[in-house]
């Protein structure tokens, strides 16, 4: 039975309707990722997995997960039938609510799915929401999104989300680590983002990120590396985005593979990769 969304596009998760086969898909994906992430993922992500007790077998119950998340950072998790309008998405984030699809991919779709499912949304995103600093960043991003629509700048702000929340890297203890949900929920990109010589790895710059296009159907050609979550939050909260958007209107977009004279290049990529696929292709 199809649920009718409310005005905020939320629906019941209906946890009891998941089949044994669907829970098994979650368990397979979970086991595969947690086996490889301890030496790759940021400390904040790994702590979040523990704090939220995501190692419990089966697809998490959003009610139980929200109780733990609320206790940690004041966030909660709600189910939606699929993608939601930008205004709805930003309103949820600004109010410390994360929307997640309530369906899970089939067993024959472990490595590629066009639309984000419950594994991408929950395993990929929710552990970071248990980190107080990143949780504040997400709420600040939501408030920024509420303003960006009236400034005609949603495309710019979407790029910030893409290169941080979805595909961000961080410098941690002298090494690069992954925290973006599109990486941590993907076996292939968890390896590619750190080990492959193909992509550029560039020091984070807010204007540079919002000037850079991205691909939704393949591994990334460039990753942006933040020095810390505190710095990411500081830049987001203290920057007046309106003049930044205005300045970008007079400048050409950069392609995902471009490097500029002002970039702090951590790794200059070969750009040799051409045919990989993400575990989930995300919408623009």
VENJO-V120294 format. One record per residue. SS is DSSP state (2 for helix, 1 for strand, 0 for the rest). PHI is phi in degrees with one decimal (* if undefined). D_CENTER is the distance of its C-alpha to the mean C-alpha in Angstrom with 2 decimals. Layout:
[[SS:PHI:D_CENTER] [SS:PHI:D_CENTER]]
This chain:
[[0:*:29.56] [0:-85.1:27.03] [0:-81.5:25.99] [0:-90.6:26.55] [0:-64.7:23.64] [0:-79.9:24.67] [0:-61.5:24.49] [0:-93.9:21.00] [0:71.0:20.08] [1:-83.5:19.80] [1:-137.9:21.71] [0:-65.5:22.84] [0:-70.2:20.80] [0:55.7:24.21] [2:-56.4:23.36] [2:-66.6:26.99] [2:-84.4:26.72] [0:-64.7:24.51] [0:-86.8:26.82] [2:-59.2:27.50] [2:-65.6:26.18] [2:-69.2:22.79] [2:-61.4:22.58] [2:-65.5:23.65] [2:-62.7:20.79] [2:-56.5:18.32] [2:-60.8:20.60] [2:-64.8:20.77] [2:-64.0:17.06] [2:-61.7:16.71] [2:-61.3:19.78] [2:-65.9:18.79] [2:-75.2:15.52] [2:-68.3:17.06] [2:-71.1:20.02] [2:-106.2:18.34] [2:-85.9:15.72] [0:-53.4:18.26] [0:-96.3:19.19] [0:-123.5:15.83] [1:-85.9:13.12] [0:-64.6:13.39] [2:-58.9:15.93] [2:-61.6:13.75] [2:-64.7:11.57] [2:-64.3:14.94] [2:-62.9:16.64] [2:-61.9:14.24] [2:-58.9:15.07] [2:-72.4:18.67] [2:-59.5:18.76] [0:-88.4:17.41] [0:54.9:19.66] [0:-73.2:17.33] [0:-75.7:19.97] [0:-59.8:22.22] [0:-59.1:22.99] [0:89.0:21.72] [0:-60.2:18.99] [0:-64.0:18.45] [0:-82.3:20.41] [2:-61.0:18.35] [2:-65.5:21.45] [2:-64.4:21.79] [2:-64.7:18.15] [2:-64.3:18.29] [2:-62.1:21.47] [2:-70.3:20.03] [2:-67.9:16.98] [2:-61.3:19.47] [2:-66.9:21.72] [2:-81.1:19.18] [2:-142.1:17.57] [0:81.3:18.83] [0:-96.3:15.81] [1:-140.1:16.32] [1:-118.5:14.83] [1:-130.1:16.41] [1:-90.9:16.74] [1:-134.7:16.77] [0:-76.1:18.41] [0:169.8:15.78] [0:-66.2:14.27] [0:-117.3:15.66] [0:-59.4:17.21] [2:-53.3:15.54] [2:-61.0:18.01] [2:-67.4:17.36] [2:-60.4:13.60] [2:-64.3:14.30] [2:-63.0:17.20] [2:-61.8:15.36] [2:-61.8:12.91] [2:-60.8:16.05] [0:-101.4:17.79] [0:57.9:15.31] [1:-126.2:14.62] [1:-106.1:11.46] [1:-93.9:12.23] [1:-138.2:11.83] [1:-63.0:13.87] [0:-103.6:16.90] [0:-105.6:17.85] [0:-126.3:17.32] [0:-62.0:18.01] [0:-78.8:21.54] [2:-63.6:22.78] [2:-89.9:23.40] [2:-120.2:19.80] [0:-57.8:18.27] [0:-103.3:17.14] [0:-158.4:16.32] [0:-150.5:15.40] [0:-74.6:15.19] [0:-114.9:13.51] [0:-56.9:10.61] [0:-110.3:12.71] [2:-65.6:13.00] [2:-69.5:12.13] [2:-59.4:8.67] [2:-68.1:8.16] [2:-88.5:10.25] [2:-65.8:10.24] [2:-72.6:6.62] [2:-99.8:5.70] [2:-67.6:9.33] [2:-56.1:10.74] [2:-68.7:9.11] [2:-73.6:10.62] [0:-84.9:13.86] [0:-89.8:14.01] [2:-57.4:16.16] [2:-70.7:15.19] [2:-66.7:11.42] [2:-60.9:12.33] [2:-67.4:14.67] [2:-61.1:12.32] [2:-63.9:10.22] [2:-66.3:13.70] [2:-64.2:14.98] [2:-61.5:12.38] [2:-60.4:13.56] [2:-64.6:17.08] [2:-64.5:16.60] [2:-64.9:15.52] [2:-61.9:18.69] [2:-85.3:20.71] [2:-63.8:19.23] [2:-59.3:20.58] [2:-71.3:24.09] [2:-99.1:23.78] [0:64.9:22.75] [0:-121.7:19.69] [2:-61.2:16.77] [2:-61.2:16.34] [2:-64.6:16.15] [2:-68.8:13.66] [2:-61.5:11.32] [2:-66.6:11.51] [2:-63.0:10.57] [2:-62.1:7.22] [2:-60.1:6.88] [2:-86.0:8.38] [2:-118.2:6.89] [2:-61.0:3.57] [2:-89.6:2.73] [0:-134.6:6.21] [0:-87.0:7.76] [1:-117.4:10.99] [1:-134.6:13.35] [1:-86.2:17.14] [1:-145.2:18.37] [0:52.7:21.99] [0:76.9:22.93] [1:-140.9:20.34] [1:-87.2:16.92] [1:-133.8:14.24] [1:-97.4:10.67] [0:-139.8:7.91] [0:-64.3:4.66] [2:-64.0:3.66] [2:-68.1:5.50] [2:-90.9:8.01] [2:-65.0:8.80] [0:-93.1:9.32] [0:-119.0:11.43] [2:-60.8:14.86] [2:-65.3:15.77] [2:-77.2:12.94] [2:-60.4:13.06] [2:-82.6:16.61] [2:-59.1:16.39] [2:-62.1:14.04] [2:-103.5:16.53] [2:-105.6:19.78] [0:-76.2:20.41] [0:-77.0:22.62] [0:-71.4:21.38] [0:-81.3:18.40] [1:-75.0:18.94] [1:-125.6:17.34] [1:-123.7:17.99] [1:-59.3:18.21] [0:-66.9:15.97] [0:-141.3:17.95] [2:-58.4:16.81] [2:-63.6:19.28] [2:-58.3:18.76] [2:-62.2:15.03] [2:-74.8:15.93] [0:-94.0:18.77] [1:-104.5:16.92] [0:-68.8:16.33] [0:-144.1:13.82] [0:-104.0:14.30] [0:-105.3:12.59] [0:-117.7:15.04] [0:-161.0:15.19] [0:-61.3:14.10] [0:-76.4:13.38] [0:-87.6:16.64] [1:-143.5:15.46] [1:-120.1:12.92] [1:-106.0:13.20] [1:-111.1:14.10] [1:-87.5:14.25] [0:-77.8:17.36] [0:-169.7:16.12] [2:-72.0:13.94] [2:-60.8:17.26] [2:-69.5:17.66] [2:-61.2:14.32] [2:-65.6:15.36] [2:-58.9:18.89] [2:-60.6:18.23] [2:-68.7:16.29] [2:-78.0:19.05] [2:-89.4:22.02] [0:-82.3:21.45] [0:-85.0:23.33] [2:-73.5:21.08] [2:-58.4:23.98] [2:-66.8:26.05] [2:-66.5:23.12] [2:-59.3:22.37] [2:-63.1:26.13] [2:-64.8:26.43] [2:-70.0:23.82] [2:-62.4:25.82] [0:-93.9:28.59] [0:-122.3:26.71] [0:-73.0:25.77] [0:-67.2:22.24] [1:-102.6:21.35] [0:-77.6:20.41] [0:-60.0:17.49] [0:-94.6:20.22] [0:-66.0:22.21] [0:-122.4:23.25] [0:-121.9:25.21] [0:-64.7:28.04] [0:-92.0:26.12] [0:-67.7:23.13] [0:-89.8:22.97] [1:-87.1:22.65] [1:-86.1:21.60] [1:-139.2:21.94] [0:-86.0:23.60] [0:-77.1:22.43] [0:-81.5:25.01] [0:57.6:22.98] [0:-79.5:24.88] [0:-68.9:22.21] [0:-141.1:22.62] [0:-128.3:22.15] [0:-72.8:19.13] [0:-131.5:16.78] [0:-72.7:13.20] [0:-72.4:13.09] [0:-149.1:11.41] [0:-91.7:11.86] [0:-102.6:9.68] [0:-75.9:11.76] [0:-78.9:12.60]]
